[in-house]
Amino acid sequence: MILSNTPVIDLHGFDREYASICVKEFIKDNHMMGIKTVLIIHGNGSGVLRKKIQDDLRRNSLVEKYELNMFNSGETIVRLKRK
């Protein structure tokens, strides 16, 4: 469940490389603060940005799991590992 206080990063208008860097820092910062769930808004479009971000999440050691938001496929919900 996503609550209004869930940290969000909106990647609209970002290119793949800049989005990748921003998401990595966003994940690291929220993990350090003990946040358990974050939301990444990548939009729908052609799916190129979503694929890049999810490839990065798959390799990120701080990520426990991630999934597309079942109510909005332009968002990915990320569950972070405990500190």
Secondary structure, 3 states (H helix, E strand, C coil): CCCCCCCEEECCCCCHHHHHHHHHHHHHHHHHCCCCEEEEECCCCCCHHHHHHHHHHHHCCCEEEEEEECCEEEEEEEEECCC
